[in-house]
Amino acid sequence: MVKKTLQPKRYKTIFVNILLLTGSIFIFFLLAEGVIRLVMPTSVKLRAMHKPDERLGYRLSPNYEMRHQASDFDIFIRINSEGLRDYEHPRYKDPEVFRILVLGDSFTFGVGVNVEDSYPKLLETLLNQNPIGGGPKKYEVINAGIEGYGTEQEYSYLKELGNRYKPDLVIVGLYSNDIHDVMKGIPKAYGQTWLKKHFYVTSYLRGLQISMGIMFRDPRTGIFQIYQKDVYPPQFENALQKTKEYLTKIRDLSNSRGASTLIMIIPSCFEIDGSEFEKRGFGRLYSDDFFNKNMSKFSEIFTEFGKMNEIFTLPLLSIFRNSKVKPLYFTHDPHWTKEGHKLAAESIYNFLKEKGLHKRK
């Protein structure tokens, strides 16, 4: 009889505790949501700038605006109605206009600089203000860079944008982490669930998870793996070959539409000089002569690839190493400063002039 009278009380106590725990979690969730909405961390704003896409994994949200503040910069980002970080471009192409479409990741997108200071826009200004003999009357350079994109996504994106804008030249900004992006593959379109759509705390927690993963990752894997031994692990070697295949597909697709292709090889900050290599913490992981022997490897691999496959290739490594203008990279953020973008734009301009790529085939 005693057991029968105590059993319901025990269940009631457990039920009350569950309710209290659930209520506490819910209140904490709401408080966290309120704080995040009040402060609105940049990581949440940046994640809100993207929307899911079944084919590309994600793309930029049209007409999105935000201020991006960091220790190295304070800039404004606006995405146009077509989902590009650029001015508006008419879909109808004027016969007098020579169009250049620039594919790439965060360097092309222009992390750290305003849109007018990104290398695609600076290139557009150079071409229009300093006409090259035998070229068209006007140039349009369309910035299709999206942070985190690899060559697989860029090839898929070109299929869409090539039909829309009909470029005469396609430039691909190639960076060393593109191989790792290909290894991971195009991410599945993240579900735009009701929870993710209405609560920023879920986006903040996801961003925190990604940051922690990067923090504890061995730097000798991922982006730095291309600079390692002559023989790569099978998974990385496969991704390297796939990256080359996608670049070839970009060339072939561009050619089929009457456009030329240029691969611009973007150097990382720690490729530029030994002091940057040390500052980024790699000196403690490698011998003293590692920088001199290995840090041009990424550039060499894809320069040779371009020659073998008859794709115009512009390696920026030696240009950036020999530049007297500093700084080309931010102190804490690994992206280009205004000076870095300006040097890249001038390098492309000179290359187009030298190779005759400033005019139609």
LUMVOGU-80426 format. One line per 4 residues: number of its first residue (from 1); their letters; for each residue x, y, z of C-alpha. Coordinates in Angstrom, 2 decimals. Layout:
NUM> a> X:Y:Z ~ ...
% end
This chain:
1> mvkk> 0.00:0.00:0.00 ~ 2.85:2.40:0.80 ~ 4.45:1.87:-2.63 ~ 1.19:2.63:-4.41
5> tlqp> 0.79:5.98:-2.64 ~ 4.43:7.05:-3.26 ~ 4.58:6.12:-6.95 ~ 2.30:8.89:-8.25
9> kryk> 4.21:11.45:-6.17 ~ 7.50:10.37:-7.69 ~ 6.10:10.69:-11.22 ~ 4.70:14.10:-10.37
13> tifv> 8.11:15.23:-9.09 ~ 9.84:14.01:-12.25 ~ 7.21:15.72:-14.42 ~ 7.62:19.02:-12.53
17> nill> 11.42:18.83:-12.86 ~ 11.14:18.22:-16.60 ~ 8.83:21.22:-16.92 ~ 11.24:23.39:-14.93
21> ltgs> 14.21:22.25:-17.02 ~ 12.31:22.81:-20.27 ~ 11.16:26.22:-19.10 ~ 14.68:27.20:-18.06
25> ifif> 16.10:26.17:-21.45 ~ 13.34:28.07:-23.23 ~ 13.94:31.22:-21.16 ~ 17.70:30.97:-21.75
29> flla> 17.06:30.53:-25.48 ~ 14.86:33.62:-25.56 ~ 17.38:35.66:-23.57 ~ 20.20:34.57:-25.88
33> egvi> 18.06:35.44:-28.90 ~ 17.35:38.87:-27.44 ~ 21.03:39.58:-26.76 ~ 22.04:38.42:-30.26
37> rlvm> 19.34:40.55:-31.88 ~ 20.44:43.53:-29.79 ~ 24.15:43.14:-30.47 ~ 23.82:41.27:-33.81
41> ptsv> 27.28:39.68:-34.15 ~ 28.91:40.03:-37.56 ~ 28.99:36.24:-37.92 ~ 25.17:36.18:-37.81
45> klra> 24.90:39.03:-40.31 ~ 27.25:37.27:-42.70 ~ 25.34:33.99:-42.46 ~ 22.10:35.86:-43.09
49> mhkp> 23.68:37.18:-46.29 ~ 23.43:33.69:-47.79 ~ 20.40:31.71:-48.82 ~ 20.19:27.97:-49.58
53> derl> 20.43:26.73:-53.15 ~ 19.87:23.15:-54.27 ~ 22.54:23.28:-57.00 ~ 25.20:25.56:-55.50
57> gyrl> 24.65:24.83:-51.80 ~ 24.13:28.52:-51.12 ~ 24.19:31.87:-52.90 ~ 24.03:35.55:-51.96
61> spny> 20.66:36.95:-50.93 ~ 19.50:39.63:-53.40 ~ 19.25:43.22:-52.09 ~ 20.92:42.31:-48.77
65> emrh> 22.81:45.08:-46.94 ~ 25.07:45.06:-43.91 ~ 27.96:46.83:-42.26 ~ 30.98:44.57:-41.71
69> qasd> 33.22:45.69:-38.87 ~ 36.41:43.91:-37.83 ~ 39.70:44.84:-36.19 ~ 41.24:45.51:-39.63
73> fdif> 38.39:47.21:-41.48 ~ 34.94:48.80:-41.40 ~ 33.09:48.39:-44.71 ~ 29.61:48.29:-46.23
77> irin> 28.28:45.30:-48.16 ~ 25.36:45.47:-50.55 ~ 24.16:42.60:-52.74 ~ 22.38:43.69:-55.92
81> segl> 19.04:42.43:-57.23 ~ 20.77:39.63:-59.17 ~ 22.53:38.24:-56.09 ~ 25.98:39.69:-56.84
85> rdye> 28.17:42.03:-54.81 ~ 28.25:44.52:-57.62 ~ 26.38:47.35:-59.23 ~ 23.33:46.52:-61.32
89> hpry> 24.16:45.19:-64.80 ~ 21.58:44.96:-67.58 ~ 20.94:41.47:-68.85 ~ 20.88:42.84:-72.38
93> kdpe> 24.45:43.18:-73.58 ~ 25.28:46.22:-75.66 ~ 27.24:45.14:-78.78 ~ 29.77:47.88:-78.02
97> vfri> 30.51:46.49:-74.54 ~ 33.21:43.96:-73.70 ~ 32.09:41.96:-70.68 ~ 34.36:40.25:-68.20
101> lvlg> 32.88:37.83:-65.66 ~ 35.03:37.21:-62.57 ~ 34.51:33.98:-60.58 ~ 36.15:33.34:-57.23
105> dsft> 35.84:33.15:-53.47 ~ 36.24:35.74:-50.70 ~ 39.20:37.47:-52.39 ~ 37.06:38.17:-55.46
109> fgvg> 34.02:39.00:-53.32 ~ 36.23:41.61:-51.65 ~ 36.25:40.78:-47.94 ~ 37.67:43.79:-46.11
113> vnve> 37.13:46.43:-48.80 ~ 34.17:48.34:-50.21 ~ 32.93:47.21:-53.60 ~ 34.61:50.08:-55.49
117> dsyp> 37.97:48.97:-54.04 ~ 37.63:45.30:-55.05 ~ 39.89:44.19:-57.89 ~ 37.03:43.50:-60.38
121> klle> 35.75:47.08:-60.04 ~ 39.26:48.56:-60.09 ~ 39.96:46.58:-63.26 ~ 36.77:47.95:-64.82
125> tlln> 37.89:51.50:-64.01 ~ 41.38:50.91:-65.41 ~ 40.05:49.51:-68.68 ~ 37.60:52.35:-69.20
129> qnpi> 39.88:55.20:-68.14 ~ 42.99:53.85:-69.89 ~ 41.76:52.36:-73.20 ~ 44.00:49.77:-74.83
133> gggp> 44.47:50.17:-78.57 ~ 42.24:47.98:-80.70 ~ 39.83:47.33:-77.86 ~ 36.12:48.08:-77.52
137> kkye> 34.62:51.40:-76.44 ~ 33.41:50.23:-73.04 ~ 34.13:47.47:-70.52 ~ 31.93:45.89:-67.87
141> vina> 33.54:43.72:-65.21 ~ 30.98:41.67:-63.31 ~ 31.96:40.44:-59.84 ~ 30.55:36.93:-59.27
145> gieg> 32.78:36.11:-56.28 ~ 31.17:34.38:-53.30 ~ 33.04:33.59:-50.08 ~ 33.70:29.91:-49.60
149> ygte> 33.11:28.92:-53.22 ~ 35.41:26.35:-54.83 ~ 35.97:25.56:-58.50 ~ 33.11:23.04:-58.58
153> qeys> 30.61:25.69:-57.50 ~ 32.20:28.26:-59.81 ~ 31.78:25.93:-62.79 ~ 28.10:25.38:-61.93
157> ylke> 27.63:29.12:-61.38 ~ 29.19:29.86:-64.77 ~ 26.54:27.71:-66.46 ~ 23.92:30.08:-65.07
161> lgnr> 25.75:33.40:-65.37 ~ 27.18:32.66:-68.82 ~ 23.68:32.49:-70.24 ~ 22.62:35.59:-68.33
165> ykpd> 25.52:37.95:-69.06 ~ 27.26:36.44:-72.13 ~ 30.83:37.40:-71.13 ~ 33.68:37.81:-73.61
169> lviv> 36.26:36.85:-70.98 ~ 35.97:34.71:-67.85 ~ 38.51:35.25:-65.05 ~ 38.84:32.66:-62.29
173> glys> 40.44:33.76:-59.02 ~ 42.15:30.57:-57.81 ~ 43.21:30.26:-54.16 ~ 44.95:27.40:-52.35
177> ndih> 41.91:26.43:-50.25 ~ 39.94:25.74:-53.45 ~ 41.37:22.21:-53.45 ~ 40.06:21.61:-49.95
181> dvmk> 36.67:23.02:-51.03 ~ 36.54:20.48:-53.86 ~ 37.48:17.74:-51.39 ~ 34.51:18.67:-49.20
185> gipk> 32.20:18.96:-52.21 ~ 29.30:21.34:-52.71 ~ 27.48:21.55:-49.37 ~ 23.91:20.35:-49.27
189> aygq> 21.49:23.24:-49.26 ~ 20.91:23.96:-45.59 ~ 17.24:23.73:-44.75 ~ 15.47:27.03:-44.35
193> twlk> 13.45:25.68:-41.45 ~ 11.08:27.82:-39.45 ~ 13.53:27.80:-36.52 ~ 16.50:28.99:-38.62
197> khfy> 14.41:31.60:-40.36 ~ 13.03:33.20:-37.20 ~ 15.79:32.71:-34.59 ~ 19.30:34.11:-35.01
201> vtsy> 20.70:32.15:-32.07 ~ 20.72:28.96:-34.17 ~ 22.82:30.71:-36.82 ~ 25.17:32.03:-34.13
205> lrgl> 25.68:28.55:-32.65 ~ 26.40:27.11:-36.10 ~ 28.98:29.83:-36.75 ~ 30.56:29.13:-33.36
209> qism> 30.77:25.43:-34.21 ~ 32.56:26.20:-37.49 ~ 34.99:28.60:-35.77 ~ 35.87:26.06:-33.10
213> gimf> 36.49:23.44:-35.76 ~ 38.91:25.76:-37.56 ~ 40.64:26.70:-34.30 ~ 41.47:23.11:-33.39
217> rdpr> 42.26:21.88:-36.90 ~ 45.85:20.89:-37.64 ~ 47.16:23.69:-39.92 ~ 49.17:21.13:-41.88
221> tgif> 45.92:19.79:-43.28 ~ 43.34:21.72:-45.28 ~ 44.63:24.88:-46.94 ~ 48.26:24.15:-46.05
225> qiyq> 48.33:20.62:-47.46 ~ 49.22:21.77:-50.99 ~ 52.62:22.96:-49.70 ~ 53.55:19.61:-48.17
229> kdvy> 55.30:16.55:-49.62 ~ 55.60:15.70:-53.29 ~ 53.29:12.73:-52.77 ~ 49.87:13.67:-51.41
233> ppqf> 47.36:11.45:-49.58 ~ 44.91:9.82:-52.05 ~ 41.96:11.96:-50.97 ~ 43.89:15.20:-51.46
237> enal> 45.44:14.07:-54.74 ~ 41.97:13.22:-56.02 ~ 40.70:16.70:-55.04 ~ 43.71:18.30:-56.75
241> qktk> 42.95:16.47:-59.99 ~ 39.26:17.36:-59.74 ~ 40.16:21.03:-59.28 ~ 42.14:20.89:-62.51
245> eylt> 39.22:19.14:-64.24 ~ 36.78:21.86:-63.19 ~ 39.15:24.55:-64.44 ~ 39.31:22.73:-67.77
249> kird> 35.50:22.54:-67.83 ~ 35.32:26.28:-67.19 ~ 37.65:26.85:-70.13 ~ 35.64:24.55:-72.41
253> lsns> 32.30:26.06:-71.41 ~ 33.65:29.57:-71.95 ~ 35.10:28.61:-75.34 ~ 31.78:27.11:-76.43
257> rgas> 30.22:30.53:-75.86 ~ 32.96:32.49:-77.59 ~ 34.75:33.64:-74.42 ~ 38.40:33.38:-73.39
261> tlim> 39.50:32.16:-69.95 ~ 42.12:33.48:-67.57 ~ 43.15:31.81:-64.30 ~ 44.56:34.28:-61.78
265> iips> 46.53:32.45:-59.08 ~ 46.06:34.29:-55.79 ~ 48.91:33.94:-53.28 ~ 48.16:33.49:-49.60
269> cfei> 49.63:35.97:-47.12 ~ 52.13:33.43:-45.78 ~ 53.49:32.77:-49.32 ~ 54.73:36.34:-49.65
273> dgse> 57.70:36.51:-47.32 ~ 59.30:34.72:-44.40 ~ 58.13:37.27:-41.84 ~ 54.48:36.65:-42.75
277> fekr> 55.15:32.91:-42.56 ~ 56.53:33.33:-39.06 ~ 53.84:35.79:-37.97 ~ 51.09:33.35:-38.90
281> gfgr> 52.63:30.74:-36.60 ~ 54.01:28.32:-39.18 ~ 57.68:28.79:-38.26 ~ 57.27:26.59:-35.19
285> lysd> 55.89:23.74:-37.36 ~ 58.53:23.62:-40.08 ~ 62.27:23.80:-40.62 ~ 63.97:27.08:-41.52
289> dffn> 64.30:26.29:-45.24 ~ 60.70:25.08:-45.68 ~ 59.54:28.53:-46.82 ~ 62.14:28.83:-49.58
293> knms> 61.58:25.29:-50.86 ~ 57.82:24.88:-50.59 ~ 55.87:28.12:-50.45 ~ 55.72:28.66:-54.22
297> kfse> 54.43:25.15:-54.85 ~ 50.75:26.03:-55.28 ~ 51.59:28.71:-57.84 ~ 54.00:26.42:-59.70
301> ifte> 51.52:23.53:-59.92 ~ 48.77:25.61:-61.51 ~ 51.06:27.71:-63.68 ~ 52.32:24.48:-65.22
305> fgkm> 48.75:23.20:-65.48 ~ 47.78:26.33:-67.44 ~ 50.68:25.87:-69.87 ~ 49.90:22.20:-70.42
309> neif> 46.21:22.89:-71.10 ~ 46.62:26.13:-73.06 ~ 44.76:28.22:-70.50 ~ 45.97:31.76:-69.91
313> tlpl> 47.39:31.84:-66.38 ~ 48.49:34.82:-64.30 ~ 50.42:33.85:-61.15 ~ 50.53:36.83:-58.80
317> lsif> 53.11:35.39:-56.38 ~ 56.26:37.00:-57.80 ~ 54.41:40.28:-58.45 ~ 53.26:40.48:-54.83
321> rnsk> 56.65:39.39:-53.45 ~ 58.43:42.11:-55.43 ~ 55.94:44.88:-54.68 ~ 57.27:47.90:-52.81
325> vkpl> 53.76:48.87:-51.75 ~ 52.77:47.60:-48.30 ~ 50.69:46.28:-46.68 ~ 49.00:44.07:-49.26
329> yfth> 47.25:41.96:-46.60 ~ 45.49:42.95:-43.40 ~ 47.28:42.43:-40.10 ~ 44.81:39.93:-38.64
333> dphw> 42.54:39.03:-41.53 ~ 44.29:37.04:-44.33 ~ 42.62:39.00:-47.18 ~ 43.88:41.83:-49.37
337> tkeg> 43.90:45.46:-48.36 ~ 42.96:48.18:-50.87 ~ 46.59:48.12:-51.99 ~ 46.43:44.36:-52.59
341> hkla> 43.31:44.69:-54.74 ~ 44.85:47.60:-56.65 ~ 47.98:45.58:-57.42 ~ 45.88:42.61:-58.58
345> aesi> 43.77:44.85:-60.87 ~ 46.87:46.48:-62.39 ~ 48.45:43.06:-62.93 ~ 45.36:41.78:-64.76
349> ynfl> 45.18:44.97:-66.86 ~ 48.82:44.58:-67.96 ~ 48.32:40.88:-68.68 ~ 45.22:41.51:-70.82
353> kekg> 47.13:44.14:-72.75 ~ 50.15:41.86:-73.26 ~ 48.11:38.84:-74.39 ~ 45.47:40.72:-76.36
357> lhkr> 42.68:39.43:-74.09 ~ 41.09:42.87:-73.86 ~ 39.26:42.31:-77.15 ~ 36.98:39.64:-78.58
361> k> 38.32:36.51:-80.22
% end
